């Protein structure tokens, strides 16, 4: 019923996938811009943890903020003046569990990558806000909620400010201040609305830093981009809660005409992107050092993504706060995904490996098919429906039956 209402609501402003294009070439997809802004469409945004998906240029699409669901800037006979540069951001993601191997009536199994869902439905993400850009200046403000990722996730699922940033770019140089995703893991930087499965791997959630308040400087030339930033290590919008900070650096390169911050899509163009980065965080009672590298290749409807990271977490000042670990802990993660566009359908497989030296190893494999049912004239799907089977494996001495059959849907204006 919900999907039917969404389809009726969106029908006046979208075109059915395949209409006006050869179905064998995928949905009617508009020409993608060159990756001068590292895959972001001008006027759209990149990554924002579940918010809008589409926005300005650097520093790469953002998870779920306004960076991914923004539209192109005002053109033609549309609004003029300041209103031509303001775009609404919106997204709703719903999850359903059709089958859960864990039949315990009291409590589900808990572990990395396991959201502990019983059979039923939930709101995975909701985003609402505004974004805009004009003459090198861009900004975004998005609020929303996100369901906890798994049993180790500290999010409480409450409504909060997801994105609040202000940035300026001039001749390849850029500066941004505010709250946003930190540029470390490509899987994390890709907006959830541009993810085939509307979800990331364990590495992106438990090694890569999430959203924080701070400042990022960037420089781009000849397809290469360098980002350097300093951020709060644990504070909210009203200030940090300790003297520590997160220091981060990332170097990346992109080539080609397809979006390198998107894993779904019917693009037949070629592009590849590679990146590597590092960060250090001095929190209240832990210190973290991490290295990461990633790559993506898109060609003839095929998309291949690889993301890897390694982090050491050391307890400090345990008399001040309870540390997240009680001994030096090494965390390693590897995520791989491959998908192929067949008309409006996209079969894909995502494998996420994660090892915590104090807890053990975990493997998640999600295989499924996504239908990109309603596509606008810019190639963005307004309605997405998918289904897949998720296989979860733990170390042999902790084997827990917790595989699931997952359903998901996404609607955005």
MARKOLTI-333270 format. One line per 8 residues: number of its first residue (from 1); their letters; for each residue x, y, z of C-alpha. Coordinates in Angstrom, 3 decimals. Layout:
NUM> A> X,Y,Z | ...
//
This chain:
1> XXXXXXXX> 0.000,0.000,0.000 | 2.799,2.414,0.944 | 4.686,1.776,-2.289 | 1.515,2.227,-4.327 | 0.839,5.601,-2.711 | 4.461,6.612,-3.311 | 4.194,5.670,-6.978 | 0.972,7.684,-7.427
9> XXXXXXXX> 2.541,10.674,-5.696 | 5.616,10.612,-7.883 | 3.935,9.709,-11.156 | 3.414,13.271,-12.473 | 7.133,14.089,-12.266 | 8.841,10.904,-13.361 | 9.120,8.627,-16.353 | 8.817,4.863,-16.247
17> XXXXXXXX> 12.147,3.065,-16.514 | 12.865,2.109,-20.104 | 10.484,4.677,-21.598 | 12.075,6.545,-24.449 | 15.178,4.370,-24.361 | 16.224,0.951,-25.446 | 15.330,-1.279,-22.503 | 18.490,-3.273,-23.081
25> XXXXXXXX> 20.481,-0.143,-22.306 | 18.821,0.322,-18.934 | 16.493,3.040,-17.705 | 16.308,6.354,-19.504 | 19.480,7.784,-17.988 | 20.590,11.326,-18.629 | 24.163,12.019,-19.605 | 26.377,12.021,-16.521
33> XXXXXXXX> 28.741,14.967,-16.036 | 32.501,14.462,-16.091 | 34.058,13.715,-12.685 | 35.516,17.193,-12.254 | 33.648,17.289,-8.958 | 34.464,13.656,-8.204 | 31.153,12.253,-9.323 | 28.828,14.840,-7.855
41> XXXXXXXX> 26.417,16.438,-10.209 | 26.611,20.183,-10.043 | 23.558,21.195,-8.137 | 23.286,17.766,-6.592 | 25.256,16.431,-3.708 | 27.183,13.366,-2.873 | 27.171,11.574,0.323 | 25.082,12.417,3.406
49> XXXXXXXX> 24.555,9.026,5.804 | 21.040,8.774,4.513 | 19.957,12.248,3.622 | 19.684,13.880,0.333 | 21.970,12.487,-2.253 | 23.457,14.610,-4.885 | 25.136,17.976,-4.180 | 28.092,20.119,-4.870
57> XXXXXXXX> 31.635,19.124,-5.693 | 34.301,18.350,-3.062 | 34.800,16.544,-0.858 | 33.018,13.775,-2.690 | 29.411,12.695,-2.337 | 28.260,12.483,1.225 | 26.438,9.671,2.839 | 23.006,10.807,3.818
65> XXXXXXXX> 22.978,14.513,3.808 | 21.835,16.761,1.027 | 24.754,15.720,-1.148 | 23.014,12.918,-2.880 | 19.406,13.791,-3.369 | 19.825,17.302,-4.582 | 18.802,18.153,-8.098 | 20.401,20.066,-10.891
73> XXXXXXXX> 20.529,23.808,-10.449 | 17.657,25.936,-11.722 | 17.564,26.194,-15.516 | 15.316,27.234,-18.354 | 11.982,28.694,-17.331 | 12.281,27.645,-13.692 | 12.574,29.989,-10.708 | 15.122,32.747,-10.983
81> XXXXXXXX> 17.234,34.701,-8.555 | 18.087,33.161,-5.197 | 15.261,30.610,-5.451 | 16.887,29.049,-8.519 | 19.778,27.932,-6.307 | 17.795,26.326,-3.474 | 16.721,22.694,-3.739 | 14.695,20.483,-1.420
89> XXXXXXXX> 16.249,17.343,0.008 | 14.114,14.380,0.947 | 14.359,10.617,1.271 | 12.530,7.742,2.946 | 14.004,4.255,3.223 | 11.935,1.346,4.526 | 13.213,-2.110,5.437 | 11.294,-5.318,5.849
97> XXXXXXXX> 12.441,-8.669,7.245 | 10.544,-11.461,5.516 | 12.464,-14.261,7.244 | 14.717,-14.343,10.297 | 16.632,-17.513,11.101 | 16.837,-16.497,14.765 | 13.585,-17.661,16.364 | 14.443,-16.802,19.987
105> XXXXXXXX> 11.392,-15.185,21.616 | 13.455,-13.386,24.256 | 16.414,-11.791,22.489 | 18.084,-11.862,19.110 | 21.743,-12.577,18.567 | 23.961,-9.507,18.616 | 27.091,-8.918,16.622 | 28.788,-6.729,14.043
113> XXXXXXXX> 26.569,-6.287,11.006 | 23.462,-7.792,12.644 | 20.635,-5.259,13.180 | 18.762,-7.880,15.248 | 15.579,-7.490,13.212 | 12.679,-9.865,13.713 | 10.113,-10.437,10.970 | 8.425,-7.087,10.331
121> XXXXXXXX> 9.073,-3.582,9.027 | 11.037,-0.505,10.102 | 12.019,2.965,8.933 | 15.705,2.695,8.112 | 16.302,6.364,7.206 | 14.353,9.568,6.782 | 15.810,12.870,5.550 | 14.303,16.310,5.006
129> XXXXXXXX> 16.025,19.622,4.361 | 17.356,22.183,1.896 | 20.599,22.746,0.025 | 21.887,25.319,-2.432 | 24.855,26.703,-4.313 | 25.735,29.880,-6.138 | 29.013,31.268,-7.477 | 31.215,28.799,-5.636
137> XXXXXXXX> 29.287,28.987,-2.373 | 27.302,25.944,-1.275 | 25.402,25.005,1.848 | 23.080,22.339,3.217 | 20.842,21.753,6.197 | 19.186,18.360,6.654 | 17.455,16.699,9.592 | 16.471,13.072,9.849
145> XXXXXXXX> 16.633,9.793,11.688 | 18.591,6.596,11.145 | 17.893,3.184,12.625 | 20.856,1.597,14.488 | 23.190,-0.329,12.176 | 23.720,-3.301,14.489 | 24.056,-4.327,18.127 | 27.316,-2.363,18.511
153> XXXXXXXX> 25.884,0.851,17.066 | 25.504,3.683,19.579 | 22.821,5.539,17.592 | 19.468,5.747,19.316 | 17.387,6.356,16.208 | 16.241,9.830,17.308 | 15.648,12.778,14.968 | 18.791,14.904,14.703
161> XXXXXXXX> 20.651,17.339,12.473 | 22.282,15.133,9.853 | 23.998,17.814,7.791 | 24.717,21.477,8.531 | 27.577,22.751,6.379 | 28.808,25.811,4.524 | 31.465,25.595,1.819 | 33.232,27.694,-0.792
169> XXXXXXXX> 35.282,26.716,-3.847 | 37.556,28.836,-6.016 | 39.828,27.632,-8.846 | 40.113,24.087,-7.513 | 40.550,25.113,-3.885 | 37.798,24.530,-1.361 | 36.958,24.991,2.290 | 33.996,23.596,4.204
177> XXXXXXXX> 32.898,24.030,7.815 | 30.066,22.405,9.709 | 28.758,18.909,10.340 | 29.128,16.358,7.579 | 30.563,12.960,6.692 | 34.347,12.732,6.973 | 36.187,11.757,3.750 | 37.831,8.429,4.541
185> XXXXXXXX> 36.038,5.323,3.200 | 34.475,5.395,-0.295 | 31.747,2.993,0.828 | 30.942,5.467,3.609 | 31.190,8.520,1.360 | 28.706,7.102,-1.139 | 25.295,8.377,-0.116 | 22.920,5.672,1.107
193> XXXXXXXX> 20.461,6.822,-1.570 | 23.062,5.928,-4.212 | 23.822,2.527,-2.677 | 22.299,-0.481,-4.407 | 21.339,-2.084,-1.084 | 20.743,1.256,0.732 | 23.356,0.059,3.227 | 27.109,0.024,3.722
201> XXXXXXXX> 29.569,-2.604,4.860 | 30.825,-3.115,8.428 | 34.101,-1.324,7.691 | 32.278,1.898,6.797 | 30.290,1.797,10.038 | 32.870,0.629,12.583 | 36.278,1.787,11.289 | 35.540,4.887,9.246
209> XXXXXXXX> 34.634,7.953,11.334 | 31.029,9.085,10.995 | 29.600,12.579,10.945 | 31.405,15.210,12.960 | 31.670,18.979,13.292 | 34.833,20.492,11.886 | 36.617,22.019,8.894 | 37.916,20.484,5.640
217> XXXXXXXX> 40.356,22.011,3.149 | 40.613,20.536,-0.353 | 42.546,21.055,-3.584 | 41.752,19.541,-7.000 | 43.631,19.437,-10.282 | 44.012,17.075,-13.243 | 41.590,14.581,-11.714 | 43.425,14.375,-8.378
225> XXXXXXXX> 42.112,15.703,-5.089 | 43.661,16.194,-1.652 | 41.492,16.679,1.450 | 42.763,17.647,4.904 | 40.544,18.200,7.928 | 40.278,18.655,11.677 | 37.110,17.712,13.560 | 35.661,17.216,17.024
233> XXXXXXXX> 36.419,13.778,18.414 | 33.149,13.230,20.230 | 31.235,16.440,20.721 | 27.902,17.543,19.325 | 26.845,20.697,17.540 | 27.384,22.781,20.694 | 31.034,21.895,21.209 | 33.445,19.035,21.832
241> XXXXXXXX> 33.328,17.039,25.067 | 37.118,16.663,25.388 | 40.450,18.181,24.344 | 41.078,15.541,21.675 | 40.454,15.965,17.967 | 40.261,13.910,14.769 | 42.927,14.722,12.157 | 42.294,13.294,8.687
249> XXXXXXXX> 43.857,13.282,5.233 | 42.738,11.698,1.947 | 44.212,11.625,-1.566 | 42.153,10.406,-4.507 | 42.036,10.317,-8.297 | 39.122,9.948,-10.710 | 38.944,9.473,-14.473 | 36.055,9.004,-16.885
257> XXXXXXXX> 32.492,10.165,-17.425 | 30.495,8.046,-14.954 | 29.845,8.883,-11.300 | 32.514,7.303,-9.069 | 30.439,7.921,-5.945 | 27.499,5.748,-6.937 | 27.133,1.968,-7.001 | 23.821,1.626,-8.823
265> XXXXXXXX> 22.799,2.913,-12.229 | 22.305,2.127,-15.874 | 25.274,4.168,-17.077 | 27.172,2.541,-19.936 | 30.053,4.981,-19.623 | 33.513,4.213,-18.287 | 35.073,5.623,-15.130 | 37.340,4.590,-12.306
273> XXXXXXXX> 38.356,6.134,-9.022 | 40.996,5.275,-6.422 | 41.637,6.769,-3.005 | 43.682,6.343,0.160 | 43.576,8.063,3.509 | 44.430,8.071,7.200 | 43.061,9.541,10.400 | 43.974,9.848,14.074
281> XXXXXXXX> 41.430,10.383,16.850 | 42.193,11.243,20.460 | 38.898,10.696,22.279 | 38.013,10.863,25.988 | 39.362,7.411,26.851 | 40.631,5.909,23.581 | 43.108,6.770,20.841 | 42.563,5.500,17.281
289> XXXXXXXX> 44.884,5.365,14.282 | 43.628,4.075,10.931 | 44.659,3.606,7.304 | 42.353,2.910,4.373 | 42.251,2.492,0.593 | 39.464,2.015,-1.948 | 38.731,1.721,-5.663 | 35.715,1.681,-7.964
297> XXXXXXXX> 35.358,0.779,-11.656 | 32.246,1.385,-13.767 | 31.977,0.205,-17.369 | 29.124,-0.882,-19.668 | 26.605,-1.139,-16.822 | 28.987,-3.062,-14.533 | 30.104,-1.587,-11.200 | 32.876,-3.018,-9.009
305> XXXXXXXX> 33.714,-1.502,-5.609 | 36.496,-2.494,-3.178 | 37.124,-0.797,0.179 | 39.677,-1.800,2.861 | 40.816,-0.344,6.193 | 42.892,-1.156,9.275 | 42.622,0.550,12.683 | 44.284,0.261,16.087
313> XXXXXXXX> 42.270,1.381,19.132 | 44.123,1.901,22.439 | 42.496,2.656,25.826 | 43.626,5.894,27.531 | 42.507,7.845,30.614 | 40.234,5.040,31.809 | 39.884,6.919,35.112 | 38.122,9.759,33.232
321> XXXXXXXX> 35.709,7.753,31.107 | 34.837,4.146,30.323 | 36.934,3.170,27.286 | 35.372,1.396,24.349 | 38.115,-1.258,24.613 | 40.066,-2.575,27.624 | 43.220,-3.517,25.719 | 44.831,-2.496,22.444
329> XXXXXXXX> 42.439,-3.718,19.761 | 43.073,-4.141,16.049 | 40.135,-3.879,13.673 | 40.314,-4.866,10.019 | 37.647,-4.554,7.373 | 37.168,-5.374,3.689 | 34.107,-4.665,1.564 | 33.521,-5.737,-2.017
337> XXXXXXXX> 30.502,-5.217,-4.248 | 29.670,-6.063,-7.848 | 26.478,-5.220,-9.708 | 25.196,-5.046,-13.271 | 22.337,-3.035,-14.763 | 19.867,-5.045,-16.859 | 17.259,-2.564,-17.977 | 15.436,-1.372,-14.871
345> XXXXXXXX> 16.809,-4.303,-12.826 | 20.145,-4.605,-11.083 | 21.384,-7.902,-9.635 | 24.256,-7.369,-7.189 | 26.324,-9.025,-4.471 | 27.980,-7.287,-1.506 | 30.497,-9.014,0.777 | 31.608,-7.409,4.044
353> XXXXXXXX> 34.432,-8.899,6.136 | 35.287,-7.574,9.582 | 37.669,-8.731,12.299 | 37.929,-7.353,15.838 | 40.911,-8.819,17.731 | 39.006,-8.717,21.021 | 35.672,-10.076,19.749 | 36.321,-12.139,16.633
361> XXXXXXXX> 35.594,-12.220,12.933 | 32.363,-11.660,11.024 | 31.295,-12.133,7.409 | 28.156,-10.740,5.795 | 27.143,-11.634,2.246 | 24.094,-9.926,0.748 | 22.865,-11.018,-2.692 | 19.766,-9.570,-4.270
369> XXXXXXXX> 18.004,-7.755,-7.091 | 16.901,-4.113,-7.195 | 14.205,-2.582,-9.408 | 14.763,1.062,-10.288 | 11.157,1.654,-11.196 | 10.663,5.393,-11.648 | 13.472,7.429,-13.192 | 13.494,11.188,-13.790
377> XXXXXXXX> 14.988,12.999,-16.772 | 18.358,13.214,-14.995 | 18.657,9.471,-14.484 | 17.851,9.518,-10.745 | 15.517,6.811,-9.552 | 12.613,8.205,-7.554 | 11.374,4.778,-6.467 | 13.564,1.784,-5.706
385> XXXXXXXX> 12.480,-1.667,-4.511 | 14.799,-4.567,-3.711 | 14.937,-8.020,-2.167 | 17.845,-10.199,-1.118 | 19.207,-12.895,1.163 | 21.804,-11.982,3.792 | 24.147,-14.688,5.007 | 25.906,-13.947,8.314
393> XXXXXXXX> 28.852,-15.976,9.567 | 30.810,-15.667,12.829 | 33.886,-17.488,14.100 | 33.260,-21.212,14.502 | 33.055,-21.068,18.302 | 30.326,-18.411,18.157 | 28.157,-19.641,15.305 | 24.677,-18.122,15.625
401> XXXXXXXX> 21.795,-18.819,13.204 | 20.884,-15.281,12.147 | 20.511,-15.198,8.343 | 17.656,-13.063,7.026 | 15.630,-12.371,3.891 | 15.521,-8.599,3.508 | 13.181,-6.329,1.568 | 13.859,-2.631,1.065
409> XXXXX> 12.320,0.362,-0.657 | 13.376,3.969,-1.195 | 11.364,7.012,-2.237 | 12.737,10.489,-2.900 | 11.229,13.549,-4.643
//
